[in-house]
Amino acid sequence: MSLSVEQVMELAPVIPVLVVERVEDALPIAQALVKGGLPALEVTLRTPAALDVIREMAKVEGAVVGAGTVLNPSQLDAAMEAGARFIVSPGLTEPLGKAAVAARVPFLPGTATAGDIMRGLELGLTHFKFFPAETSGGLPALKALAAPLHVARFCPTGGITAENAPKWLAEPFVKCVGGSWVVPKGPVDGAKIEALAREAAALAR
């Protein structure tokens, strides 16, 4: 079943941002996150294992697996071939934006300025990642951008924690947040990941 970008963002208040080094960790991480109530999973293309991790996580019932840190059309194609159902990038370029639109894949391009968002709107995009959220001026900056660009909706990512996520999620233009805190570094602890996922899934928005 294909989902719109809005539907992906509405699956849960938090999209876990995952940097997975080992393919064998993919299934237990995805299973724990989905069981905890976080079905949308962003696997960043920062490791050699990333595409295989996407393939493995896509096998988990209920998981909606996406690819993050997508930088160009060839990476977009490779991610979709591996089973990615949505695409996230740290920024927005015209070639990548046009490729994502042509592929009809849910796409969250990274934006940090009014110009970024306006370029996305010109491509027909209305949903964006605000990145890096905290170091780009935080919530005051996004409020200032969202006022004139009122049709845009956002997933702030970068510096988001369990402690500050609620203030972001309280804003009507924020559909969800992205964060890495749900899967701590180190050996995979399925019970801990599931517990953190349950806490994140319960955040109000």
Secondary structure as UniProt FT lines:
FT   HELIX           5..9
FT   STRAND          14..18
FT   HELIX           23..25
FT   HELIX           26..35
FT   TURN            36..37
FT   STRAND          40..44
FT   TURN            45..46
FT   TURN            48..49
FT   HELIX           50..57
FT   TURN            58..59
FT   TURN            61..62
FT   STRAND          64..68
FT   HELIX           73..82
FT   STRAND          87..88
FT   HELIX           94..103
FT   STRAND          107..108
FT   STRAND          110..111
FT   HELIX           114..122
FT   TURN            123..124
FT   STRAND          127..130
FT   TURN            131..133
FT   HELIX           134..136
FT   HELIX           138..146
FT   TURN            147..151
FT   STRAND          153..157
FT   TURN            162..164
FT   HELIX           165..169
FT   TURN            172..173
FT   STRAND          177..179
FT   TURN            181..182
FT   HELIX           190..201
//
